[in-house]
Amino acid sequence: MPNKSTIVVASLLLSGAPALAQNSLKPDSTPALPVQEGQALPAADQDFLQHANNMSLAEIEAAKLGAEKASDPALKALSAELVSKHEALSKRLQEEAARFGTEDVKPDAGHAWDADIQRLKSLDGEAFDKEYVSWQMRVHQGLVALYQKQASDTPQTELAKFAITTMNEIQQQFNGIKEAGAKFGLEVDAVGQPPQY
């Protein structure tokens, strides 16, 4: 014969206790839904466009310096390629922002990367090359993570496609930079956290 506690538990399960548990569920007050006509792009997507453009602008400035100052000819060539690719990427980011009706994504005033560029400018020869490649590794690690997060998080199908495609391009650049870093004994885990421009 069942004891009283078994009967109480069984009656609770059959009576609607699941409904009581569901009463504590609350809907998400900020669901991630695609933008509807006349709506602005969600703040997270606008932040992505701004952050990605800032990182590309920092990349352009540093890569121009690398194309000028690197002592290794292969690093000079890689830097020139990075300038070209990130100028094109910055333009595409501007186009994406315009497509979604977002104001132009312009660089932050007093560029957050100015201190990094000044530090690189103060170096020469192999010291410049090594620090520059280390900086590039950190930035590209951050760029890959930024685009990967955007591709996963945005409800905007077209923006997700853009993020995925661009992330693959940046990953290819990152692979070239890691090869350059290997010449200096640099590995991704050893270069530190990516900057947050």
Buried (B, 14 or more C-beta within 10 A) or exposed (E): EEEEEEEEEEEEEEEEEEEEEEEEEEEEEEEEEEBEEEEEBBEBBBEBBBBBBBBBBBBBBBBBBBBEBBEBEEBBBBBBBBBEBBBEBBEBBBEBBEEBEBEEBEBEEEBBBEEBBEEBEEBEEEEBBBBBBBBBBBBBBBBBEBBBBBBEBBBBEEBBEBBBEBBEBBBEBBEBBBEBBEBBEBEBEEBEEBBEB
